[in-house]
Amino acid sequence: MKRHSQHGCYNAVADINIVPLMDLVFNLLIVFMLTTPLLESSIDVKLPQAPSGAPVEPKNLTTLNLDPAGRIFLDKKSISLDEVEKLARSQVQIDKQHAVLVRGDEKVPYGRFVEVVDRLKKAGVSKLGIVGLAGQEESKPHGR
């Protein structure tokens, strides 16, 4: 004969079910993995091709972006040439080997690009990089 407890036939389970929590964690991980690359390049800059380029390791560097109109951006904030020089000068005073990368759209006027590079050199930046898209050279049709 079966005996029943006074509390009924169900026993209390002292374990926490973590399966829903794991589902939530994996969903959040996927969302962050998908959205992080989109946040990095929110300024619309179309880089020119540079087949001979080499990747750069982001250690201690500042990246400036130039949009097609020639405006300068630092961390999605528009800055002037004077601010670029002040920022570069302060970074060089802290670290003599501080590197600056310039990401210029392929339609940026050459004169504007030279102005930015000149101001960086004037501020004492000795490590200056120009960012482009590394890739295959475009095949050009051969004339007959």
URHU-V19575 format. One record per run of one state. SS is the DSSP state (H for helix, E for strand, C for the rest). FROM is the first residue (numbers start at 1). TO is the last residue. Records with the same first field share a line. If there is no record, write none. Layout:
SS: FROM-TO  FROM-TO
This chain:
C: 1-4  6-7  9-18  41-46  48-48  50-60  67-71  75-76  80-80  95-98  106-109  123-126  132-132  134-144
E: 5-5  8-8  47-47  49-49  61-66  72-74  77-79  99-105  127-131  133-133
H: 19-40  81-94  110-122
